[in-house]
Amino acid sequence: MSITPLMPVYPRCGVRPVRGEHCHLISEDGRRFLDFASGIAVNALGHSHKGLIGALQKQAETLMHVSNLYGSPQGEAIAQRLVDLTFADTVFFTNSGAEAVECAIKTARAYHQSVGNDEKYELITFNNAFHGRTMATISASSQEKMHKGFLPLLPGFKYVDFNDLEAARAAIGPNTAGFLVEPIQGEGGIRIADEAFLHGLRQLCDEHDLMLVLDEVQSGVGRSGTLYAYEQYGIEPDIMATAKGIGGGFPVGACLATEKAARGMVAGTHGSTYGGNPFAMAAIGAVLDVIADDEFLEGVRATGERLKARLEQFIGNYPDLFELVRGRGLFIGLKMKVEPRPFVAHMRDNHQVLAVSAGDNVVRVLPPLVIDDSHIDEFMEKLSAAAASYKPEEVS
Ligand SMILES: *Cc1c(COP(=O)(O)O)cnc(C)c1O
């Protein structure tokens, strides 16, 4: 037998974390890493956060799980908080980002089918998008590397270029149910939707009675410097998926919708055994206690600006390695002129700092939202040392 007990679908690196301390990870062999990856935008409060631990401990002792067959005072309270904080009127809780997007897709289709437009089932999505790894969510992505081996895809998705409003308009047909879009593409390389593009999609949805579905699984929960990135555009979606940071490390997500958009989601149409159980609700509550706060979010924006300014100054010293810095809040991309993956490995293995590569030759810089200037200093020192010692041609 040569297959590993852990199904070998991830090319895992040699870092084997066993403990987390605030913004650092400690590996099995005792090495200490500055964590500017945050479990890919998940550990928004860093590691070992007292508030999150306390909330989970307390909830574990009280009641961890009950079925959605029963009333949920815990779910009602968190759903009400999300409704108060966002565009939404109603919330379905999931266990992951992909499931939140799945629920968003079902909600968009059910809207049209509930008003008798059964032919409107198609979502227009955008090149280089990432929406998850389930059958529907890989079908929603144009990226062929995620399709290979898993054909046939689910019908009902059409891809056009990101930030190309004319292409989006031209793609609308009799089967169109709406648009599914990340306001800031994460895996795609921190590509930011233009203001005119998102406004244009909103307008097209209003004109044609289509659903604007936002995937804020990565950009949301303070990552972009506001609770959700859409706030910075002055538009509101009809449906939105959130996950990653919302549990601070506990696996939980949610699909949010307006009353109008959710008109097809009636009793018996959707479900999840674990979705929104009291343990997950305790995690969201502890995260929102910190992040859903104007002063905290202002701090994320200010810290993000300082980090971005330092990065912009730094890349000037290495014009052969780096092209530009982009992003919002602490959702930052460092676009390289060389392959980012081996550079991220070099940072990790030789300078003990974690970041994540993405599409479009980008290194994603995703620190916990609770960093202070000492972490920025440590990051810039390690990044500078990594750039100074990097020889792209010698690394494969
Ligand atoms: C990570 C991600 C997902 C999928 O979330 P999972 O929890 O891995 O299922 C979906 N959409 C976006 C934009 C993401 O970044």
The ligand as an SDF file (V2000), in Angstrom:
LIG
                    3D

 15 15  0  0  0  0  0  0  0  0999 V2000
  -12.2290   29.4500    0.5450 C   0  0  0  0  0  0  0  0  0  0  0  0
  -13.3060   29.9510   -0.3460 C   0  0  0  0  0  0  0  0  0  0  0  0
  -14.4680   29.2010   -0.6040 C   0  0  0  0  0  0  0  0  0  0  0  0
  -14.6500   27.7810   -0.0870 C   0  0  0  0  0  0  0  0  0  0  0  0
  -14.6640   27.7160    1.3050 O   0  0  0  0  0  0  0  0  0  0  0  0
  -14.4410   26.2760    2.0010 P   0  0  0  0  0  0  0  0  0  0  0  0
  -14.6340   26.5590    3.4540 O   0  0  0  0  0  0  0  0  0  0  0  0
  -13.0550   25.8400    1.6470 O   0  0  0  0  0  0  0  0  0  0  0  0
  -15.4450   25.3440    1.4600 O   0  0  0  0  0  0  0  0  0  0  0  0
  -15.4500   29.7530   -1.3880 C   0  0  0  0  0  0  0  0  0  0  0  0
  -15.3130   30.9880   -1.9050 N   0  0  0  0  0  0  0  0  0  0  0  0
  -14.2160   31.7470   -1.6900 C   0  0  0  0  0  0  0  0  0  0  0  0
  -14.1390   33.1230   -2.2740 C   0  0  0  0  0  0  0  0  0  0  0  0
  -13.1640   31.2510   -0.9090 C   0  0  0  0  0  0  0  0  0  0  0  0
  -12.0630   31.9760   -0.7340 O   0  0  0  0  0  0  0  0  0  0  0  0
  1  2  1  0
  2  3  1  0
  2 14  2  0
  3  4  1  0
  3 10  2  0
  4  5  1  0
  5  6  1  0
  6  7  2  0
  6  8  1  0
  6  9  1  0
 10 11  1  0
 11 12  2  0
 12 13  1  0
 12 14  1  0
 14 15  1  0
M  END
$$$$
